[in-house]
Amino acid sequence: MSAALPTGLWVQAHVARWSSQGTPVVVVRRGDPHRGVVLVKQHLLGQGFRVAAQVRDLDGGLNWQTVVGKEPAAEADADTYIARQTGYDPDLWVIEVELRSGDEDIFTGPVT
């Protein structure tokens, strides 16, 4: 996500992109439309869940970091993490994406 691009617009664009590809996606929680951080709960059908957050690297670029272990977790663990983070950050956005085998993994590479 670009520093100049409002979070709400970034979320709207990615929801539209995933939807147009036939990927089930829903905005679970809307945060600050201009500057909120995004968490993505990725449902890996039959494998569990991953949660990723936007993080800044040393150069200030945005990347994804998996935050609930490296391996897929139980949904309850993912939801517990998300609930804790929303308690800390009222500006937080939460998106849930359902990915089937072979679908794009959004957690590789920089936040676009």
C-alpha positions as CSV (number, residue, x, y, z in Angstrom):
1,M,0.0,0.0,0.0
2,S,1.3,3.4,-0.9
3,A,1.7,6.0,1.8
4,A,-0.5,8.3,-0.4
5,L,-3.3,5.8,-0.9
6,P,-6.0,5.8,1.7
7,T,-6.5,2.5,3.4
8,G,-10.2,2.4,2.5
9,L,-9.5,2.8,-1.1
10,W,-6.7,0.1,-1.0
11,V,-9.1,-2.3,0.7
12,Q,-11.9,-1.5,-1.8
13,A,-9.5,-2.2,-4.8
14,H,-8.3,-5.5,-3.4
15,V,-11.8,-6.7,-2.5
16,A,-12.9,-5.9,-6.0
17,R,-9.8,-7.7,-7.5
18,W,-10.3,-10.8,-5.4
19,S,-14.0,-10.9,-6.1
20,S,-13.5,-10.5,-9.9
21,Q,-11.2,-13.6,-9.7
22,G,-14.0,-15.6,-7.9
23,T,-12.2,-15.5,-4.6
24,P,-14.7,-15.2,-1.6
25,V,-13.7,-12.1,0.4
26,V,-15.4,-10.0,3.0
27,V,-14.4,-6.9,5.0
28,V,-15.0,-8.1,8.6
29,R,-14.0,-4.8,10.2
30,R,-13.7,-1.3,8.8
31,G,-11.0,0.9,10.4
32,D,-9.9,4.4,9.8
33,P,-10.5,5.1,6.0
34,H,-7.3,7.1,5.6
35,R,-4.7,5.4,7.7
36,G,-5.8,2.2,9.3
37,V,-3.5,-0.9,9.3
38,V,-4.9,-4.0,7.6
39,L,-5.0,-7.6,8.9
40,V,-5.9,-10.4,6.5
41,K,-7.4,-13.6,7.8
42,Q,-6.7,-16.2,5.1
43,H,-8.9,-19.3,5.1
44,L,-6.9,-22.2,3.6
45,L,-9.7,-24.7,2.9
46,G,-9.1,-27.9,4.9
47,Q,-5.7,-26.6,6.2
48,G,-6.6,-23.9,8.7
49,F,-6.1,-20.2,8.8
50,R,-3.3,-17.7,8.6
51,V,-3.3,-14.1,9.7
52,A,-1.0,-11.5,8.2
53,A,-0.4,-7.9,9.1
54,Q,1.1,-5.0,7.2
55,V,4.6,-4.2,8.6
56,R,7.2,-1.7,7.6
57,D,10.7,-2.9,6.6
58,L,13.9,-1.0,7.4
59,D,13.5,1.1,4.2
60,G,9.9,2.1,5.1
61,G,8.3,-0.2,2.6
62,L,5.2,-2.2,3.5
63,N,5.3,-6.0,3.6
64,W,3.2,-8.8,4.9
65,Q,4.1,-10.6,8.1
66,T,2.4,-13.8,9.2
67,V,1.4,-13.2,12.8
68,V,-0.2,-16.4,14.1
69,G,2.6,-18.9,13.6
70,K,4.2,-20.0,10.4
71,E,1.9,-23.0,10.0
72,P,-1.9,-22.7,9.5
73,A,-3.7,-22.3,12.8
74,A,-7.1,-23.1,14.1
75,E,-9.8,-20.5,13.4
76,A,-10.2,-19.9,17.2
77,D,-6.5,-19.0,17.4
78,A,-6.8,-16.6,14.4
79,D,-9.9,-15.0,15.8
80,T,-8.3,-14.6,19.3
81,Y,-5.3,-12.8,17.8
82,I,-7.6,-10.5,15.7
83,A,-9.8,-9.7,18.7
84,R,-6.7,-8.8,20.8
85,Q,-5.4,-6.5,18.0
86,T,-8.7,-4.7,17.4
87,G,-8.7,-4.0,21.2
88,Y,-5.3,-2.2,20.8
89,D,-6.0,-0.4,17.5
90,P,-9.5,1.0,16.8
91,D,-8.3,2.1,13.3
92,L,-7.6,-1.6,12.3
93,W,-9.2,-3.1,9.2
94,V,-9.8,-6.9,9.0
95,I,-10.4,-8.7,5.7
96,E,-11.2,-12.4,5.4
97,V,-10.2,-14.2,2.2
98,E,-11.0,-17.8,1.3
99,L,-8.2,-19.4,-0.8
100,R,-8.4,-22.7,-2.6
101,S,-5.3,-24.7,-3.5
102,G,-3.5,-22.9,-6.3
103,D,-4.9,-19.5,-5.5
104,E,-2.5,-16.5,-5.1
105,D,-0.9,-16.3,-1.7
106,I,-1.2,-12.7,-0.7
107,F,1.5,-13.0,2.0
108,T,4.4,-13.2,-0.4
109,G,6.1,-10.0,-1.3
110,P,5.4,-6.4,-0.6
111,V,2.0,-5.0,0.1
112,T,0.7,-3.7,-3.3
